[in-house]
Amino acid sequence: MRDALRELIRSPRQHAATLLVVVVAAMFGTLLIGGTVILSNVVLGNEAFSGSGTVIVMLALVAIVFFGIALFVASLTVSNTFSIVVAGRTGRLALLRLIGASARRLRRSIASEGLLVGLLGAVLGTAAGAALCLAGAAWAESAGAGEDLSAGVVTGWLAWPGLLTALTAWWAAHVGARPVLTVSPLEATRRSAEPALKAVRSRRGMLVLSVAATVLGAVLLVAGTLLGSLNPVGVLPAFLGGVLSFTGLALGAGWVMPAVFRATSLLLGRGTAGRLAAAGIRRHPLRSARTSMGLVIGVTLVVMFATAGETFRTVMQEMLDAAGADASAAVEFNRGVDSVLLFLYAMLLFSVVIAAIGVANSMKATIMQRARELALLRVTGLSRGQLWRMIGSEAAHLTVAAALLAIPLGVFYGWCGVLSMLWSVQGIGFFPPAVPWATLAVVVAGCVLITLAATVLPARRAAAAPPVRALAVA
């Protein structure tokens, strides 16, 4: 723990992204619990709902589900961030190994950094969330929503989201620090900061775990959907199957993403900048996979809920038409669906923000780690404009690769979720997915903007740095 604290004091900026992720996740969890208490006070104060705990139970379930999604996204983001941190420290870790430090001790020290950052972020996030809850309760009271709405908001329960987030950060840092175990005292001083793809793929345990989670998750997803033809309870195993299968894909990014990158190279690997970008991604597939996985997480979440909403709207609209409902009823129904989707997107916003932070951090670290490579390209005649186009082409490769994987996943997950809930309803039966094309276009455009925005500042520094100075510093 002492070594971890010393490292944090020496270089705190390297964990800025992790701290921000933990703060957002802890604040989100605190807002969910505090908001649930406030809404419960509003419901119980209403004579129409007093004495009924059904609404309160539903609110609690929604809060748990969305906080679970946020924790899941945060764990993947923190794990990726610490993998980047370890990759950047490989040379120093090798020197520590040379003077006698064990790989397991170094891994524990790095995981302790995650715990310290997690605890600090949890405290800040919990405090911010509690303050926002109290402010929201005061505003609701002034708006006439009820009296004493802040009663029971600030309790010991508010500490649980922060505690769970801190533990998640520690566990994710421990997972992200796994490459430390492969650092040997002699090999690491002779190799680049990025671990070789063959070394990662030689980890049989990770491959087995990835395949097992993906297969088991797919089986549960299909079984839950089929069970939904008999009873809506099938959505529960389908949800678990979706989480497991996506976790398996995330664990197997070193095997999955290089194949997707080859497909994007065929589409975008043209021209000098395109060929250089494709070659850079092929040389460092793990680094590229970590960056694109952040995009895959965010795109999958948004597309999943957009597909679920559009499919639900289409199926129910067909039911209304078959029942001979008038136009006003259809308009009212669509308005209700839009309100629900707006609420879901608001809940997802925190998870998407967490994923975006991970993408930005990955892009920044990637370009900083490539200072020597970019300087060599400049020395061999690559102009600043060509360097900019190459980096922009790499961002396009990563975005397209993420979209190629995430959009089908999101459509499939969203469709299975709605199908498992509505298949057994009389008069509905089996139905195909309704793809929200407009949302897909907006999501892809948003991914491009996020990736380019995360690339601009570090790319500008790399392009402005004199090649000789970059070669001397690297």
Secondary structure, DSSP 4 states (H G I P E B T S, - for coil): -HHHHHHHHH-GGGGHHHHHHHHHHHHHHHHHHHHHHHHHHHHHTSTTTTT--HHHHHHHHHHHHHHHHHHHHHHHHHHHHHHHHHHHTHHHHHHHHHTT--HHHHHHHHHHHHHHHHHHHHHHHHHHHHHHHHHHHHHHHHTTS-SSTTTTTSSGGGHHHHHHHHHHHHHHHHHHTGGGGG--TTTTTTS-SSPPHHHHHT-HHHHHHHHHHHHHHHHHHHHHHHHTTT-GGGHHHHHHHHHHHHHHHHHTHHHHHHHHHHHHHHHH--HHHHHHHHHHHHH-HHHHHHHHHHHHHHHHHHHHHHHHHHHHHHHHHHHHHHTT--HHHHHHHHHHHHHHHHHHHHHHHHHHHHHHHHHHHHHHHHHHHTHHHHHHHHHTT--HHHHHHHHHHHHHHHHHHHHHHHHHHHHHHHHHHHHHHHTTSTTT--------HHHHHHHHHHHHHHHHHHHHHHHHHHHHS-HHHHHHH-
